[in-house]
Amino acid sequence: MHVVIVYRKDKREAEKKAEEVSRIVKDYGWPYELREVGPEGLKGPLSCDFLIVLGGDGTTLASIHALEEPETPVLAISFGRGGYLADATPDEAERAVKSLLTGNYRLDRLMRLDVFIEGNLVSDAINEAFVSNSSVGKLVEFDLEVERLKLRNIVADGMIFSTPVGSTGYNTSLGGPLVDEELELIIATPVAPITNIRPLVFSASRIVVMRGIRGPFCAVIDGLLRHEFQRGELMVTKSRSSTVLVRTSGVSLCERRIRKRLGI
């Protein structure tokens, strides 16, 4: 089994812990590769049987997007402000890694979203897709359609389309619901709307369509990938791929996320 270990180059503590983790993996006889994330991001795709990430949620998201096989299991160890996707703290890293190497873990499969612009798949989203005006501070106008439900001429700063696991991110900051990641839902949350619209939650079996009327528009996926378009159709559906997280802790991801978001 081949392991790739990714760490934040600008965090000395993460680099030190990555070296410790590498020694543990080596002692167990597993081949491994150590990769750093610098200001320019990751260089090249990641190919492995298991991915271990030492960093914040941004590093974890970037590493997952870099995987050649999107459903490669990921063990995240928190070295950032959030750590909503993490299984362990730095102090728990040794225990978590040894649990992975000895098979004492479970896998959480989390829903992703596919984002299409004008019928073309531009990316999948682990947490969310944020759609706004490509000019900072400008409003957008759009229609929102979910099958026969048609909401016309919505004016707002934008929309967030979130997965359940991403619900504890930007969605919650905008007043959207905290959602158990074991559910399969699409959360549509307006950003500073002028029109009378509230956060909406749809079954993952639905197709959510945002038809741009007045832009220009910009879709940012997981805070990493940027796609601009003038007008037209942006469509969000459940992805065929899942995010697969390694869990070694007795605390569920749902409990960890919600407690962390509420500060309790």
PyMOL commands that set and color helices and strands:
alter all, ss='L'
color gray80, all
select helices_A, chain A and resi 12-27+57-65+90-101+165-168+170-173+253-262
alter helices_A, ss='H'
color red, helices_A
select strands_A, chain A and resi 3-8+32-37+50-55+74-78+106-117+120-125+128-133+140-146+149-156+158-162+185-191+200-203+208-214+217-221+225-229+232-247
alter strands_A, ss='S'
color yellow, strands_A
deselect
rebuild
show_as cartoon
